[in-house]
């Protein structure tokens, strides 16, 4: 067993929050995450079992850098090719293997790293009486990290599926997995996709 700490042996009142599995991060995309393809089967398996309780997030870039404040403007001046005035619209779509589950799965668009930068997400989770968020997706050390910390701050129980995360940085991914285990063990549980199938049954 991994470092899962599930004292009651079950996951209940949960939503699967799948972060930014979009074409822009897929192999060949502008911000490609080379091993997205490796974790995609595990994520698709989770979604297939929990379609109505899956929420996909999409990182939506601005039309132009000037549409964002402060350092985001500087960021998109550097990455001007990632703005919507340059990107093909399909770049921000979910990868096809996951898009086919919408609906009943939901999509929540966000302007920043954390899924909770869209204020409507918290309301959606409250509406579903969610106490636990099961997190998969990209990238481990950027948008997933930001979402995990936001979820912890909001009081959600966080379950990270460690073999259903990907990053463009192996060093960053490994560092974050170590941090979750050593610094957030009271609020963050790590499980494998196989363990999740055992622990979370609707």
Secondary structure, DSSP 8 states (H G I E B T S, - for coil): --S---TTS---SEEEEEE--BGGGSTTSTT--TTHHHHHHHHHHHHHHSGGGEEEEEE---SSGGGS-HHHHHHHHHTGGGSTTTS-GGGGSB-HHHHTTTTTSEEEEESSSSGGGSTHHHHHHHHTT--EEEEEEE-TTTHHHHHHHHHHHTT-EEEEEEEEEE-S-HHHHHHHHHHHHHH-TTTEEEE-HHHHHHH---
